[in-house]
Amino acid sequence: MGDSKIRRVYENEGFSLSRKLRRRIKDNPANPITMPLKANQEWAMDFMSDALENGRRIRTLNIVDHFNRQCKGIEVGFNLPTRRVIEIVERAIERYGKPVKIRTDNGPEFRSKRFQLWLKENHIEWSRIQKGKPQQNAIIERFNKTYREDVLDAYLFYSVDQANEVTTKWIDDYNHDRPHQSLNYQTPMAYAA
């Protein structure tokens, strides 16, 4: 006898059906975005994916500073494991200085023991968002939308090198020439100055 037949019999006889209540799991207290007053207070990182012309999947790791929305870097590759994520962040630190906090989702690369140990050794706080709450990382989500529209959806890539080349030019334009409404129509570099 199917569930709907059982339900009908119960309802016809006037029985009440007990409903299983879903238990809410508390993951983390709310993690609101606070707007820093200077650069390198908090960086946001997130992954995106796309495909080359031949169908092979590629991923990007995007890094943005919350203070002035400056793109600290985008790495495009076929595979971006934790070891490579650490190398990418270390390159950004060499170039821009070390952040106090890094905000990410709960992806396996960020939860890994290797990444957590690296954060601890470098005295960088991990500000992770709650599962299913991308709005807690809204600045990088908005950045990802812009990057997707301007680069990933606008070009047909034949290689990772081509994607990296187009991305590098776009980052320069994004940081130096493109005014942002959230920054009073200034570029990230002008706002930082």
Secondary structure as GFF3:
##gff-version 3
##sequence-region A 1 193
A	DSSP	alpha_helix	3	13	.	.	.	ID=ss1
A	DSSP	beta_strand	42	51	.	.	.	ID=ss2
A	DSSP	beta_strand	57	65	.	.	.	ID=ss3
A	DSSP	beta_strand	71	77	.	.	.	ID=ss4
A	DSSP	alpha_helix	82	96	.	.	.	ID=ss5
A	DSSP	beta_strand	101	104	.	.	.	ID=ss6
A	DSSP	alpha_helix	108	111	.	.	.	ID=ss7
A	DSSP	alpha_helix	113	121	.	.	.	ID=ss8
A	DSSP	beta_strand	125	128	.	.	.	ID=ss9
A	DSSP	three_ten_helix	134	137	.	.	.	ID=ss10
A	DSSP	alpha_helix	138	147	.	.	.	ID=ss11
A	DSSP	pi_helix	148	152	.	.	.	ID=ss12
A	DSSP	alpha_helix	160	176	.	.	.	ID=ss13
A	DSSP	three_ten_helix	181	183	.	.	.	ID=ss14
A	DSSP	alpha_helix	188	192	.	.	.	ID=ss15
###
